[in-house]
Amino acid sequence: MPPRSDHHERSSRPGPSQIRSASPATELRLTLPAAMVAPSLAREWLGQWLGERDWDVEQRDDLVLAVSEAVSNSVEHGYGVDHATPVGREGVIEVHGVLHTEPDGRRHLVLTVRDEGEWQPPSAERGNRRHGIPLMHACAAHVTVEGSGRGTTVVLRSHPLPPHGVPG
């Protein structure tokens, strides 16, 4: 049986304009359901937001991938939702992005993905799993992952972009 489409869930969720913060030029806030659709929503909305800010396409793709992986980990490992168990613990995943501009015009982005799921230490068995955190490290300049009994927080810092109009 093919995997269930998230089309219905996506069409019934609020759009980016309904969940952005008061300062959309420099800040992004998403509140996503702890559901299989969450990574798809994060990719769509973050990609659009970065595109509106003329973010370098390669870096945009890397950041979207890293955030998607962090959100996927929250859904699956924090809340216990996966294809075999489509309903796990209820909860939300918060994605917060802040765009910083340095005095010389270079820009970087700090993205935080936070959940209130149950922290689970990585399994000793690797198999085809446990590639998510190394993937996040490959896609961002700096990554921290902090887990506790109150959830997990992943912070991703982008590589700096040159000022607008200056080739990278």
Buried (B, 14 or more C-beta within 10 A) or exposed (E): EEEEEBEEBEEEBEEBEEBBEEEBEBBBBBEBBBBBBBBBBBBBBBBEBBEEBEBBEEBBBBBBBBBBBBBBBBBBBBBBBEEEEEEBEEBBBBBBBBBEEEEEEBBBBBBBBBBBBBBEEEEEEEEEEEEBBEBBBEBBEEBEBEBEEEBBBBBBBBBBBEEEEEEE
